[in-house]
Amino acid sequence: MIKPLEDALGKVLRLSEHKQAVAAELLEQLAQSDAAPYALSPDERTAVREALDRASRGGFADEADVDATLRRPWG
């Protein structure tokens, strides 16, 4: 195991159970990345299209909204 991965895993082990579950899910997805690509559901496709449409019209979050989101604690 490479040192950066070992260090990261050590930090993950000190997180809450919920955050450990999120980390485990991400690692599992990464490990299966050779599998077929993720297929968006119809609802996800709609959400992505709507977001891209907003972005093409310049509908981005302002700096205050981004800061508030980044400062919000993990659930």
VMD Tcl script that builds the backbone (N, CA, C; Angstrom):
set m [mol new atoms 225]
animate dup $m
set s [atomselect $m all]
$s set {name element resname resid chain x y z} {
  {N N MET 1 A 0.857 -1.170 0.000}
  {CA C MET 1 A 0.000 0.000 0.000}
  {C C MET 1 A 0.903 1.233 0.000}
  {N N ILE 2 A 0.540 2.223 -0.807}
  {CA C ILE 2 A 1.337 3.440 -0.851}
  {C C ILE 2 A 1.043 4.309 0.363}
  {N N LYS 3 A 2.028 5.078 0.781}
  {CA C LYS 3 A 1.930 5.882 2.006}
  {C C LYS 3 A 0.760 6.872 1.980}
  {N N PRO 4 A 0.534 7.601 0.880}
  {CA C PRO 4 A -0.605 8.527 0.896}
  {C C PRO 4 A -1.951 7.828 1.128}
  {N N LEU 5 A -2.116 6.632 0.572}
  {CA C LEU 5 A -3.358 5.890 0.788}
  {C C LEU 5 A -3.451 5.428 2.237}
  {N N GLU 6 A -2.340 4.959 2.770}
  {CA C GLU 6 A -2.315 4.527 4.169}
  {C C GLU 6 A -2.667 5.696 5.102}
  {N N ASP 7 A -2.098 6.873 4.826}
  {CA C ASP 7 A -2.389 8.058 5.637}
  {C C ASP 7 A -3.868 8.433 5.543}
  {N N ALA 8 A -4.401 8.416 4.327}
  {CA C ALA 8 A -5.805 8.776 4.130}
  {C C ALA 8 A -6.723 7.796 4.852}
  {N N LEU 9 A -6.419 6.508 4.774}
  {CA C LEU 9 A -7.249 5.515 5.449}
  {C C LEU 9 A -7.199 5.694 6.962}
  {N N GLY 10 A -6.038 6.064 7.482}
  {CA C GLY 10 A -5.927 6.334 8.914}
  {C C GLY 10 A -6.840 7.476 9.334}
  {N N LYS 11 A -6.915 8.503 8.500}
  {CA C LYS 11 A -7.800 9.631 8.799}
  {C C LYS 11 A -9.263 9.216 8.707}
  {N N VAL 12 A -9.595 8.415 7.710}
  {CA C VAL 12 A -10.983 7.964 7.532}
  {C C VAL 12 A -11.432 7.143 8.732}
  {N N LEU 13 A -10.547 6.346 9.288}
  {CA C LEU 13 A -10.892 5.510 10.436}
  {C C LEU 13 A -11.250 6.339 11.676}
  {N N ARG 14 A -10.843 7.604 11.696}
  {CA C ARG 14 A -11.158 8.466 12.838}
  {C C ARG 14 A -12.445 9.266 12.609}
  {N N LEU 15 A -13.063 9.114 11.445}
  {CA C LEU 15 A -14.300 9.832 11.143}
  {C C LEU 15 A -15.501 9.127 11.761}
  {N N SER 16 A -16.633 9.811 11.712}
  {CA C SER 16 A -17.874 9.209 12.208}
  {C C SER 16 A -18.228 7.999 11.341}
  {N N GLU 17 A -19.102 7.168 11.867}
  {CA C GLU 17 A -19.529 5.974 11.136}
  {C C GLU 17 A -20.164 6.354 9.795}
  {N N HIS 18 A -20.954 7.423 9.802}
  {CA C HIS 18 A -21.608 7.869 8.565}
  {C C HIS 18 A -20.572 8.260 7.504}
  {N N LYS 19 A -19.570 9.045 7.907}
  {CA C LYS 19 A -18.542 9.465 6.952}
  {C C LYS 19 A -17.703 8.271 6.484}
  {N N GLN 20 A -17.479 7.302 7.365}
  {CA C GLN 20 A -16.760 6.093 6.962}
  {C C GLN 20 A -17.558 5.338 5.899}
  {N N ALA 21 A -18.880 5.311 6.054}
  {CA C ALA 21 A -19.726 4.630 5.071}
  {C C ALA 21 A -19.646 5.335 3.717}
  {N N VAL 22 A -19.628 6.664 3.734}
  {CA C VAL 22 A -19.496 7.425 2.490}
  {C C VAL 22 A -18.151 7.116 1.835}
  {N N ALA 23 A -17.088 7.117 2.625}
  {CA C ALA 23 A -15.750 6.814 2.106}
  {C C ALA 23 A -15.698 5.404 1.526}
  {N N ALA 24 A -16.315 4.454 2.211}
  {CA C ALA 24 A -16.336 3.072 1.727}
  {C C ALA 24 A -17.063 2.977 0.393}
  {N N GLU 25 A -18.170 3.695 0.276}
  {CA C GLU 25 A -18.929 3.678 -0.977}
  {C C GLU 25 A -18.102 4.272 -2.114}
  {N N LEU 26 A -17.399 5.359 -1.836}
  {CA C LEU 26 A -16.565 5.977 -2.863}
  {C C LEU 26 A -15.435 5.044 -3.297}
  {N N LEU 27 A -14.800 4.405 -2.332}
  {CA C LEU 27 A -13.728 3.459 -2.664}
  {C C LEU 27 A -14.252 2.277 -3.468}
  {N N GLU 28 A -15.431 1.801 -3.099}
  {CA C GLU 28 A -16.037 0.683 -3.835}
  {C C GLU 28 A -16.322 1.100 -5.278}
  {N N GLN 29 A -16.842 2.301 -5.452}
  {CA C GLN 29 A -17.108 2.786 -6.812}
  {C C GLN 29 A -15.816 2.908 -7.610}
  {N N LEU 30 A -14.771 3.407 -6.972}
  {CA C LEU 30 A -13.486 3.524 -7.643}
  {C C LEU 30 A -12.934 2.151 -8.022}
  {N N ALA 31 A -13.066 1.191 -7.118}
  {CA C ALA 31 A -12.555 -0.157 -7.378}
  {C C ALA 31 A -13.308 -0.832 -8.516}
  {N N GLN 32 A -14.561 -0.464 -8.701}
  {CA C GLN 32 A -15.366 -1.055 -9.765}
  {C C GLN 32 A -15.370 -0.200 -11.026}
  {N N SER 33 A -14.465 0.758 -11.120}
  {CA C SER 33 A -14.490 1.699 -12.226}
  {C C SER 33 A -14.264 1.043 -13.579}
  {N N ASP 34 A -13.779 -0.182 -13.594}
  {CA C ASP 34 A -13.609 -0.894 -14.852}
  {C C ASP 34 A -14.937 -1.465 -15.346}
  {N N ALA 35 A -15.929 -1.414 -14.489}
  {CA C ALA 35 A -17.246 -1.920 -14.857}
  {C C ALA 35 A -17.909 -0.939 -15.828}
  {N N ALA 36 A -19.087 -1.256 -16.246}
  {CA C ALA 36 A -19.828 -0.398 -17.168}
  {C C ALA 36 A -20.037 0.983 -16.550}
  {N N PRO 37 A -20.044 2.014 -17.366}
  {CA C PRO 37 A -20.261 3.354 -16.829}
  {C C PRO 37 A -21.634 3.481 -16.187}
  {N N TYR 38 A -21.729 4.397 -15.241}
  {CA C TYR 38 A -22.990 4.633 -14.553}
  {C C TYR 38 A -24.006 5.166 -15.550}
  {N N ALA 39 A -25.205 4.631 -15.509}
  {CA C ALA 39 A -26.283 5.089 -16.384}
  {C C ALA 39 A -27.225 5.977 -15.572}
  {N N LEU 40 A -27.400 7.206 -16.032}
  {CA C LEU 40 A -28.296 8.125 -15.342}
  {C C LEU 40 A -29.738 7.664 -15.463}
  {N N SER 41 A -30.486 7.867 -14.394}
  {CA C SER 41 A -31.924 7.599 -14.440}
  {C C SER 41 A -32.588 8.734 -15.223}
  {N N PRO 42 A -33.822 8.546 -15.658}
  {CA C PRO 42 A -34.518 9.645 -16.352}
  {C C PRO 42 A -34.585 10.920 -15.508}
  {N N ASP 43 A -34.818 10.789 -14.203}
  {CA C ASP 43 A -34.859 11.966 -13.327}
  {C C ASP 43 A -33.495 12.652 -13.260}
  {N N GLU 44 A -32.427 11.859 -13.190}
  {CA C GLU 44 A -31.082 12.440 -13.153}
  {C C GLU 44 A -30.759 13.145 -14.471}
  {N N ARG 45 A -31.158 12.551 -15.591}
  {CA C ARG 45 A -30.945 13.185 -16.897}
  {C C ARG 45 A -31.657 14.535 -16.963}
  {N N THR 46 A -32.895 14.571 -16.467}
  {CA C THR 46 A -33.658 15.815 -16.456}
  {C C THR 46 A -32.951 16.864 -15.602}
  {N N ALA 47 A -32.489 16.466 -14.428}
  {CA C ALA 47 A -31.803 17.400 -13.539}
  {C C ALA 47 A -30.529 17.939 -14.183}
  {N N VAL 48 A -29.789 17.077 -14.845}
  {CA C VAL 48 A -28.551 17.511 -15.507}
  {C C VAL 48 A -28.871 18.471 -16.647}
  {N N ARG 49 A -29.877 18.140 -17.459}
  {CA C ARG 49 A -30.262 19.034 -18.559}
  {C C ARG 49 A -30.668 20.407 -18.035}
  {N N GLU 50 A -31.474 20.420 -16.965}
  {CA C GLU 50 A -31.916 21.690 -16.387}
  {C C GLU 50 A -30.724 22.498 -15.864}
  {N N ALA 51 A -29.786 21.827 -15.211}
  {CA C ALA 51 A -28.602 22.515 -14.691}
  {C C ALA 51 A -27.749 23.070 -15.829}
  {N N LEU 52 A -27.587 22.304 -16.888}
  {CA C LEU 52 A -26.810 22.784 -18.030}
  {C C LEU 52 A -27.495 23.966 -18.703}
  {N N ASP 53 A -28.812 23.907 -18.790}
  {CA C ASP 53 A -29.558 25.037 -19.362}
  {C C ASP 53 A -29.361 26.301 -18.525}
  {N N ARG 54 A -29.468 26.147 -17.184}
  {CA C ARG 54 A -29.250 27.309 -16.298}
  {C C ARG 54 A -27.835 27.854 -16.464}
  {N N ALA 55 A -26.869 26.941 -16.529}
  {CA C ALA 55 A -25.471 27.357 -16.662}
  {C C ALA 55 A -25.245 28.093 -17.982}
  {N N SER 56 A -25.874 27.637 -19.053}
  {CA C SER 56 A -25.690 28.299 -20.346}
  {C C SER 56 A -26.290 29.705 -20.339}
  {N N ARG 57 A -27.242 29.951 -19.441}
  {CA C ARG 57 A -27.847 31.282 -19.299}
  {C C ARG 57 A -27.127 32.108 -18.228}
  {N N GLY 58 A -26.041 31.561 -17.675}
  {CA C GLY 58 A -25.293 32.278 -16.642}
  {C C GLY 58 A -25.868 32.115 -15.258}
  {N N GLY 59 A -26.714 31.110 -15.065}
  {CA C GLY 59 A -27.378 30.901 -13.778}
  {C C GLY 59 A -26.535 30.119 -12.798}
  {N N PHE 60 A -25.452 30.718 -12.339}
  {CA C PHE 60 A -24.578 30.063 -11.381}
  {C C PHE 60 A -24.859 30.579 -9.973}
  {N N ALA 61 A -24.476 29.801 -8.981}
  {CA C ALA 61 A -24.621 30.233 -7.586}
  {C C ALA 61 A -23.682 31.412 -7.335}
  {N N ASP 62 A -24.139 32.368 -6.531}
  {CA C ASP 62 A -23.244 33.481 -6.212}
  {C C ASP 62 A -22.268 33.040 -5.122}
  {N N GLU 63 A -21.266 33.866 -4.898}
  {CA C GLU 63 A -20.193 33.498 -3.974}
  {C C GLU 63 A -20.700 33.238 -2.557}
  {N N ALA 64 A -21.687 33.999 -2.115}
  {CA C ALA 64 A -22.234 33.814 -0.762}
  {C C ALA 64 A -22.899 32.445 -0.626}
  {N N ASP 65 A -23.635 32.010 -1.660}
  {CA C ASP 65 A -24.272 30.688 -1.623}
  {C C ASP 65 A -23.236 29.576 -1.592}
  {N N VAL 66 A -22.181 29.731 -2.379}
  {CA C VAL 66 A -21.115 28.718 -2.402}
  {C C VAL 66 A -20.439 28.654 -1.043}
  {N N ASP 67 A -20.104 29.821 -0.479}
  {CA C ASP 67 A -19.463 29.840 0.844}
  {C C ASP 67 A -20.346 29.185 1.895}
  {N N ALA 68 A -21.651 29.481 1.877}
  {CA C ALA 68 A -22.569 28.897 2.855}
  {C C ALA 68 A -22.624 27.381 2.709}
  {N N THR 69 A -22.636 26.909 1.486}
  {CA C THR 69 A -22.674 25.460 1.246}
  {C C THR 69 A -21.398 24.789 1.730}
  {N N LEU 70 A -20.255 25.401 1.437}
  {CA C LEU 70 A -18.984 24.802 1.839}
  {C C LEU 70 A -18.774 24.819 3.348}
  {N N ARG 71 A -19.407 25.749 4.038}
  {CA C ARG 71 A -19.252 25.838 5.497}
  {C C ARG 71 A -20.263 24.972 6.249}
  {N N ARG 72 A -21.242 24.420 5.531}
  {CA C ARG 72 A -22.257 23.581 6.171}
  {C C ARG 72 A -21.623 22.260 6.609}
  {N N PRO 73 A -21.887 21.815 7.835}
  {CA C PRO 73 A -21.311 20.540 8.296}
  {C C PRO 73 A -21.912 19.348 7.536}
  {N N TRP 74 A -21.117 18.308 7.445}
  {CA C TRP 74 A -21.591 17.077 6.805}
  {C C TRP 74 A -22.753 16.531 7.610}
  {N N GLY 75 A -23.731 15.942 6.892}
  {CA C GLY 75 A -24.913 15.395 7.539}
  {C C GLY 75 A -24.614 14.197 8.303}
}
mol reanalyze $m
mol bondsrecalc $m
mol representation Tube
mol addrep $m
